[in-house]
């Protein structure tokens, strides 16, 4: 019997399920995060949501857990430029809550990556 998911991996699964759903239901939420150099913003937003949902389901299922964990970590690395862009954009506003959230997300991405990688172990 495969080992149960670790707590940090469960957090990643939950975050991917929530975020992936928002990507598909309200993709406009993510438009401001998209760096200008990324082409086809609406398509990239929707497909990244599909990828998050697929990674979440894959991490839950033992036969696909290792691959999904690696894919989830790669996805988190791939979207990190958007997280950086959000922090840079926040620094140009007077919205303290937005700044706190944007800068708070920067270091949180790394435990999420670790959790995705641990899902496959």
CNS distance restraints for C-alpha pairs under 8 A (distance, minus, plus):
assign (resid   2 and name CA) (resid  62 and name CA) 6.49 0.50 0.50
assign (resid   5 and name CA) (resid   9 and name CA) 6.06 0.50 0.50
assign (resid   5 and name CA) (resid  10 and name CA) 6.28 0.50 0.50
assign (resid   5 and name CA) (resid  60 and name CA) 7.32 0.50 0.50
assign (resid   5 and name CA) (resid 119 and name CA) 6.18 0.50 0.50
assign (resid   6 and name CA) (resid  10 and name CA) 6.30 0.50 0.50
assign (resid   6 and name CA) (resid 115 and name CA) 7.95 0.50 0.50
assign (resid   6 and name CA) (resid 118 and name CA) 7.45 0.50 0.50
assign (resid   6 and name CA) (resid 119 and name CA) 6.80 0.50 0.50
assign (resid   7 and name CA) (resid  11 and name CA) 6.34 0.50 0.50
assign (resid   8 and name CA) (resid  12 and name CA) 6.47 0.50 0.50
assign (resid   8 and name CA) (resid 111 and name CA) 7.90 0.50 0.50
assign (resid   8 and name CA) (resid 112 and name CA) 7.42 0.50 0.50
assign (resid   8 and name CA) (resid 115 and name CA) 4.81 0.50 0.50
assign (resid   8 and name CA) (resid 116 and name CA) 7.86 0.50 0.50
assign (resid   8 and name CA) (resid 118 and name CA) 7.94 0.50 0.50
assign (resid   9 and name CA) (resid  13 and name CA) 6.21 0.50 0.50
assign (resid   9 and name CA) (resid  59 and name CA) 7.89 0.50 0.50
assign (resid   9 and name CA) (resid 112 and name CA) 7.86 0.50 0.50
assign (resid   9 and name CA) (resid 115 and name CA) 4.49 0.50 0.50
assign (resid   9 and name CA) (resid 116 and name CA) 5.59 0.50 0.50
assign (resid   9 and name CA) (resid 118 and name CA) 6.56 0.50 0.50
assign (resid   9 and name CA) (resid 119 and name CA) 5.26 0.50 0.50
assign (resid  10 and name CA) (resid  14 and name CA) 6.15 0.50 0.50
assign (resid  11 and name CA) (resid  15 and name CA) 6.07 0.50 0.50
assign (resid  11 and name CA) (resid 112 and name CA) 7.91 0.50 0.50
assign (resid  11 and name CA) (resid 115 and name CA) 7.72 0.50 0.50
assign (resid  12 and name CA) (resid  16 and name CA) 5.98 0.50 0.50
assign (resid  12 and name CA) (resid  56 and name CA) 7.51 0.50 0.50
assign (resid  12 and name CA) (resid 112 and name CA) 5.95 0.50 0.50
assign (resid  12 and name CA) (resid 115 and name CA) 6.36 0.50 0.50
assign (resid  12 and name CA) (resid 116 and name CA) 6.37 0.50 0.50
assign (resid  13 and name CA) (resid  17 and name CA) 6.10 0.50 0.50
assign (resid  13 and name CA) (resid  55 and name CA) 7.70 0.50 0.50
assign (resid  13 and name CA) (resid  56 and name CA) 4.60 0.50 0.50
assign (resid  13 and name CA) (resid  57 and name CA) 7.58 0.50 0.50
assign (resid  13 and name CA) (resid  59 and name CA) 7.02 0.50 0.50
assign (resid  13 and name CA) (resid  60 and name CA) 7.62 0.50 0.50
assign (resid  14 and name CA) (resid  18 and name CA) 6.19 0.50 0.50
assign (resid  14 and name CA) (resid  56 and name CA) 7.43 0.50 0.50
assign (resid  15 and name CA) (resid  19 and name CA) 5.88 0.50 0.50
assign (resid  16 and name CA) (resid  20 and name CA) 5.50 0.50 0.50
assign (resid  16 and name CA) (resid  52 and name CA) 5.02 0.50 0.50
assign (resid  16 and name CA) (resid  53 and name CA) 5.99 0.50 0.50
assign (resid  16 and name CA) (resid  55 and name CA) 7.48 0.50 0.50
assign (resid  16 and name CA) (resid  56 and name CA) 5.76 0.50 0.50
assign (resid  17 and name CA) (resid  21 and name CA) 6.11 0.50 0.50
assign (resid  17 and name CA) (resid  52 and name CA) 6.83 0.50 0.50
assign (resid  17 and name CA) (resid  53 and name CA) 5.48 0.50 0.50
assign (resid  17 and name CA) (resid  56 and name CA) 6.20 0.50 0.50
assign (resid  18 and name CA) (resid  22 and name CA) 6.40 0.50 0.50
assign (resid  19 and name CA) (resid  23 and name CA) 6.14 0.50 0.50
assign (resid  19 and name CA) (resid  49 and name CA) 6.93 0.50 0.50
assign (resid  19 and name CA) (resid  52 and name CA) 7.37 0.50 0.50
assign (resid  20 and name CA) (resid  24 and name CA) 6.54 0.50 0.50
assign (resid  20 and name CA) (resid  48 and name CA) 7.32 0.50 0.50
assign (resid  20 and name CA) (resid  49 and name CA) 3.91 0.50 0.50
assign (resid  20 and name CA) (resid  50 and name CA) 6.23 0.50 0.50
assign (resid  20 and name CA) (resid  51 and name CA) 7.54 0.50 0.50
assign (resid  20 and name CA) (resid  52 and name CA) 5.15 0.50 0.50
assign (resid  20 and name CA) (resid  53 and name CA) 5.34 0.50 0.50
assign (resid  21 and name CA) (resid  25 and name CA) 6.07 0.50 0.50
assign (resid  21 and name CA) (resid  49 and name CA) 6.60 0.50 0.50
assign (resid  21 and name CA) (resid  53 and name CA) 7.45 0.50 0.50
assign (resid  22 and name CA) (resid  26 and name CA) 5.25 0.50 0.50
assign (resid  22 and name CA) (resid  27 and name CA) 6.52 0.50 0.50
assign (resid  22 and name CA) (resid  29 and name CA) 7.88 0.50 0.50
assign (resid  22 and name CA) (resid  49 and name CA) 7.55 0.50 0.50
assign (resid  23 and name CA) (resid  27 and name CA) 4.59 0.50 0.50
assign (resid  23 and name CA) (resid  29 and name CA) 7.66 0.50 0.50
assign (resid  23 and name CA) (resid  30 and name CA) 7.16 0.50 0.50
assign (resid  23 and name CA) (resid  45 and name CA) 6.15 0.50 0.50
assign (resid  23 and name CA) (resid  46 and name CA) 5.67 0.50 0.50
assign (resid  23 and name CA) (resid  48 and name CA) 7.43 0.50 0.50
assign (resid  23 and name CA) (resid  49 and name CA) 4.83 0.50 0.50
assign (resid  24 and name CA) (resid  45 and name CA) 7.93 0.50 0.50
assign (resid  24 and name CA) (resid  46 and name CA) 5.53 0.50 0.50
assign (resid  24 and name CA) (resid  49 and name CA) 6.09 0.50 0.50
assign (resid  24 and name CA) (resid  50 and name CA) 7.65 0.50 0.50
assign (resid  27 and name CA) (resid  31 and name CA) 6.96 0.50 0.50
assign (resid  27 and name CA) (resid  42 and name CA) 7.16 0.50 0.50
assign (resid  27 and name CA) (resid  45 and name CA) 6.34 0.50 0.50
assign (resid  27 and name CA) (resid  46 and name CA) 6.69 0.50 0.50
assign (resid  28 and name CA) (resid  32 and name CA) 7.89 0.50 0.50
assign (resid  30 and name CA) (resid  34 and name CA) 6.87 0.50 0.50
assign (resid  30 and name CA) (resid  45 and name CA) 6.90 0.50 0.50
assign (resid  31 and name CA) (resid  41 and name CA) 6.92 0.50 0.50
assign (resid  31 and name CA) (resid  42 and name CA) 7.56 0.50 0.50
assign (resid  31 and name CA) (resid  45 and name CA) 7.63 0.50 0.50
assign (resid  32 and name CA) (resid  86 and name CA) 7.57 0.50 0.50
assign (resid  33 and name CA) (resid  82 and name CA) 4.92 0.50 0.50
assign (resid  33 and name CA) (resid  83 and name CA) 6.90 0.50 0.50
assign (resid  33 and name CA) (resid  85 and name CA) 6.21 0.50 0.50
assign (resid  33 and name CA) (resid  86 and name CA) 5.56 0.50 0.50
assign (resid  34 and name CA) (resid  38 and name CA) 6.78 0.50 0.50
assign (resid  34 and name CA) (resid  41 and name CA) 6.82 0.50 0.50
assign (resid  34 and name CA) (resid  82 and name CA) 5.59 0.50 0.50
assign (resid  34 and name CA) (resid  85 and name CA) 7.62 0.50 0.50
assign (resid  35 and name CA) (resid  81 and name CA) 7.24 0.50 0.50
assign (resid  35 and name CA) (resid  82 and name CA) 6.19 0.50 0.50
assign (resid  35 and name CA) (resid  85 and name CA) 6.72 0.50 0.50
assign (resid  39 and name CA) (resid  44 and name CA) 7.73 0.50 0.50
assign (resid  40 and name CA) (resid  44 and name CA) 6.13 0.50 0.50
assign (resid  41 and name CA) (resid  45 and name CA) 6.00 0.50 0.50
assign (resid  42 and name CA) (resid  46 and name CA) 6.24 0.50 0.50
assign (resid  43 and name CA) (resid  47 and name CA) 6.01 0.50 0.50
assign (resid  44 and name CA) (resid  48 and name CA) 5.88 0.50 0.50
assign (resid  45 and name CA) (resid  49 and name CA) 6.35 0.50 0.50
assign (resid  46 and name CA) (resid  50 and name CA) 6.44 0.50 0.50
assign (resid  47 and name CA) (resid  51 and name CA) 6.10 0.50 0.50
assign (resid  48 and name CA) (resid  52 and name CA) 6.13 0.50 0.50
assign (resid  49 and name CA) (resid  53 and name CA) 6.26 0.50 0.50
assign (resid  50 and name CA) (resid  54 and name CA) 6.09 0.50 0.50
assign (resid  51 and name CA) (resid  55 and name CA) 6.03 0.50 0.50
assign (resid  51 and name CA) (resid  75 and name CA) 7.85 0.50 0.50
assign (resid  52 and name CA) (resid  56 and name CA) 6.11 0.50 0.50
assign (resid  52 and name CA) (resid  72 and name CA) 7.11 0.50 0.50
assign (resid  52 and name CA) (resid  75 and name CA) 7.73 0.50 0.50
assign (resid  53 and name CA) (resid  57 and name CA) 6.24 0.50 0.50
assign (resid  54 and name CA) (resid  58 and name CA) 5.93 0.50 0.50
assign (resid  54 and name CA) (resid  68 and name CA) 7.73 0.50 0.50
assign (resid  55 and name CA) (resid  59 and name CA) 6.02 0.50 0.50
assign (resid  55 and name CA) (resid  68 and name CA) 4.88 0.50 0.50
assign (resid  55 and name CA) (resid  69 and name CA) 6.94 0.50 0.50
assign (resid  55 and name CA) (resid  71 and name CA) 6.65 0.50 0.50
assign (resid  55 and name CA) (resid  72 and name CA) 5.59 0.50 0.50
assign (resid  56 and name CA) (resid  60 and name CA) 6.52 0.50 0.50
assign (resid  56 and name CA) (resid  68 and name CA) 7.43 0.50 0.50
assign (resid  56 and name CA) (resid  72 and name CA) 7.87 0.50 0.50
assign (resid  57 and name CA) (resid  61 and name CA) 6.48 0.50 0.50
assign (resid  58 and name CA) (resid  62 and name CA) 7.72 0.50 0.50
assign (resid  58 and name CA) (resid  64 and name CA) 5.13 0.50 0.50
assign (resid  58 and name CA) (resid  65 and name CA) 5.37 0.50 0.50
assign (resid  58 and name CA) (resid  67 and name CA) 7.68 0.50 0.50
assign (resid  58 and name CA) (resid  68 and name CA) 5.01 0.50 0.50
assign (resid  58 and name CA) (resid  69 and name CA) 7.74 0.50 0.50
assign (resid  59 and name CA) (resid  64 and name CA) 6.49 0.50 0.50
assign (resid  59 and name CA) (resid  65 and name CA) 4.14 0.50 0.50
assign (resid  59 and name CA) (resid  66 and name CA) 7.21 0.50 0.50
assign (resid  59 and name CA) (resid  68 and name CA) 5.33 0.50 0.50
assign (resid  59 and name CA) (resid  69 and name CA) 5.95 0.50 0.50
assign (resid  59 and name CA) (resid 119 and name CA) 6.27 0.50 0.50
assign (resid  59 and name CA) (resid 120 and name CA) 7.38 0.50 0.50
assign (resid  60 and name CA) (resid  65 and name CA) 6.41 0.50 0.50
assign (resid  61 and name CA) (resid  65 and name CA) 5.76 0.50 0.50
assign (resid  62 and name CA) (resid  66 and name CA) 7.90 0.50 0.50
assign (resid  64 and name CA) (resid  68 and name CA) 5.93 0.50 0.50
assign (resid  65 and name CA) (resid  69 and name CA) 5.89 0.50 0.50
assign (resid  65 and name CA) (resid 119 and name CA) 6.29 0.50 0.50
assign (resid  65 and name CA) (resid 120 and name CA) 5.11 0.50 0.50
assign (resid  66 and name CA) (resid  70 and name CA) 6.34 0.50 0.50
assign (resid  66 and name CA) (resid 117 and name CA) 7.84 0.50 0.50
assign (resid  66 and name CA) (resid 119 and name CA) 6.55 0.50 0.50
assign (resid  66 and name CA) (resid 120 and name CA) 3.44 0.50 0.50
assign (resid  66 and name CA) (resid 121 and name CA) 6.57 0.50 0.50
assign (resid  67 and name CA) (resid  71 and name CA) 6.09 0.50 0.50
assign (resid  67 and name CA) (resid 120 and name CA) 6.85 0.50 0.50
assign (resid  68 and name CA) (resid  72 and name CA) 5.85 0.50 0.50
assign (resid  68 and name CA) (resid 116 and name CA) 7.96 0.50 0.50
assign (resid  68 and name CA) (resid 120 and name CA) 7.34 0.50 0.50
assign (resid  69 and name CA) (resid  73 and name CA) 6.20 0.50 0.50
assign (resid  69 and name CA) (resid 116 and name CA) 4.56 0.50 0.50
assign (resid  69 and name CA) (resid 117 and name CA) 5.08 0.50 0.50
assign (resid  69 and name CA) (resid 118 and name CA) 7.12 0.50 0.50
assign (resid  69 and name CA) (resid 119 and name CA) 5.36 0.50 0.50
assign (resid  69 and name CA) (resid 120 and name CA) 5.16 0.50 0.50
assign (resid  70 and name CA) (resid  74 and name CA) 6.22 0.50 0.50
assign (resid  70 and name CA) (resid 116 and name CA) 6.71 0.50 0.50
assign (resid  70 and name CA) (resid 117 and name CA) 5.72 0.50 0.50
assign (resid  70 and name CA) (resid 120 and name CA) 7.13 0.50 0.50
assign (resid  71 and name CA) (resid  75 and name CA) 6.05 0.50 0.50
assign (resid  72 and name CA) (resid  76 and name CA) 6.19 0.50 0.50
assign (resid  72 and name CA) (resid 113 and name CA) 7.42 0.50 0.50
assign (resid  72 and name CA) (resid 116 and name CA) 5.72 0.50 0.50
assign (resid  72 and name CA) (resid 117 and name CA) 7.75 0.50 0.50
assign (resid  73 and name CA) (resid  77 and name CA) 6.30 0.50 0.50
assign (resid  73 and name CA) (resid 112 and name CA) 7.70 0.50 0.50
assign (resid  73 and name CA) (resid 113 and name CA) 4.75 0.50 0.50
assign (resid  73 and name CA) (resid 114 and name CA) 7.43 0.50 0.50
assign (resid  73 and name CA) (resid 116 and name CA) 5.38 0.50 0.50
assign (resid  73 and name CA) (resid 117 and name CA) 6.14 0.50 0.50
assign (resid  74 and name CA) (resid  78 and name CA) 6.09 0.50 0.50
assign (resid  74 and name CA) (resid 113 and name CA) 7.99 0.50 0.50
assign (resid  75 and name CA) (resid  79 and name CA) 6.28 0.50 0.50
assign (resid  76 and name CA) (resid  80 and name CA) 6.27 0.50 0.50
assign (resid  76 and name CA) (resid 109 and name CA) 7.01 0.50 0.50
assign (resid  76 and name CA) (resid 112 and name CA) 7.66 0.50 0.50
assign (resid  76 and name CA) (resid 113 and name CA) 6.34 0.50 0.50
assign (resid  77 and name CA) (resid 113 and name CA) 7.59 0.50 0.50
assign (resid  79 and name CA) (resid  83 and name CA) 6.78 0.50 0.50
assign (resid  80 and name CA) (resid  84 and name CA) 6.27 0.50 0.50
assign (resid  80 and name CA) (resid 109 and name CA) 7.59 0.50 0.50
assign (resid  81 and name CA) (resid  85 and name CA) 6.06 0.50 0.50
assign (resid  82 and name CA) (resid  86 and name CA) 6.12 0.50 0.50
assign (resid  83 and name CA) (resid  87 and name CA) 6.45 0.50 0.50
assign (resid  83 and name CA) (resid 102 and name CA) 7.25 0.50 0.50
assign (resid  83 and name CA) (resid 105 and name CA) 7.01 0.50 0.50
assign (resid  83 and name CA) (resid 106 and name CA) 6.44 0.50 0.50
assign (resid  84 and name CA) (resid  88 and name CA) 6.26 0.50 0.50
assign (resid  84 and name CA) (resid 106 and name CA) 6.84 0.50 0.50
assign (resid  85 and name CA) (resid  89 and name CA) 6.03 0.50 0.50
assign (resid  86 and name CA) (resid  90 and name CA) 6.00 0.50 0.50
assign (resid  86 and name CA) (resid 102 and name CA) 5.92 0.50 0.50
assign (resid  87 and name CA) (resid  91 and name CA) 6.20 0.50 0.50
assign (resid  87 and name CA) (resid  99 and name CA) 6.71 0.50 0.50
assign (resid  87 and name CA) (resid 102 and name CA) 4.70 0.50 0.50
assign (resid  87 and name CA) (resid 103 and name CA) 5.42 0.50 0.50
assign (resid  87 and name CA) (resid 106 and name CA) 7.81 0.50 0.50
assign (resid  88 and name CA) (resid  92 and name CA) 6.91 0.50 0.50
assign (resid  89 and name CA) (resid  93 and name CA) 7.17 0.50 0.50
assign (resid  90 and name CA) (resid  95 and name CA) 7.39 0.50 0.50
assign (resid  90 and name CA) (resid  98 and name CA) 6.09 0.50 0.50
assign (resid  90 and name CA) (resid  99 and name CA) 4.94 0.50 0.50
assign (resid  90 and name CA) (resid 102 and name CA) 6.55 0.50 0.50
assign (resid  91 and name CA) (resid  99 and name CA) 6.13 0.50 0.50
assign (resid  93 and name CA) (resid  99 and name CA) 7.77 0.50 0.50
assign (resid  95 and name CA) (resid  99 and name CA) 6.29 0.50 0.50
assign (resid  96 and name CA) (resid 100 and name CA) 6.11 0.50 0.50
assign (resid  97 and name CA) (resid 101 and name CA) 6.14 0.50 0.50
assign (resid  98 and name CA) (resid 102 and name CA) 5.93 0.50 0.50
assign (resid  99 and name CA) (resid 103 and name CA) 5.98 0.50 0.50
assign (resid 100 and name CA) (resid 104 and name CA) 5.73 0.50 0.50
assign (resid 101 and name CA) (resid 105 and name CA) 6.20 0.50 0.50
assign (resid 102 and name CA) (resid 106 and name CA) 7.02 0.50 0.50
assign (resid 103 and name CA) (resid 107 and name CA) 7.81 0.50 0.50
assign (resid 104 and name CA) (resid 108 and name CA) 6.75 0.50 0.50
assign (resid 105 and name CA) (resid 109 and name CA) 6.36 0.50 0.50
assign (resid 107 and name CA) (resid 111 and name CA) 7.75 0.50 0.50
assign (resid 108 and name CA) (resid 112 and name CA) 6.55 0.50 0.50
assign (resid 109 and name CA) (resid 113 and name CA) 6.25 0.50 0.50
assign (resid 110 and name CA) (resid 114 and name CA) 6.24 0.50 0.50
assign (resid 111 and name CA) (resid 115 and name CA) 6.02 0.50 0.50
assign (resid 112 and name CA) (resid 116 and name CA) 6.22 0.50 0.50
assign (resid 113 and name CA) (resid 117 and name CA) 6.24 0.50 0.50
assign (resid 114 and name CA) (resid 118 and name CA) 6.08 0.50 0.50
assign (resid 115 and name CA) (resid 119 and name CA) 6.24 0.50 0.50
assign (resid 116 and name CA) (resid 120 and name CA) 7.28 0.50 0.50
assign (resid 117 and name CA) (resid 121 and name CA) 7.27 0.50 0.50
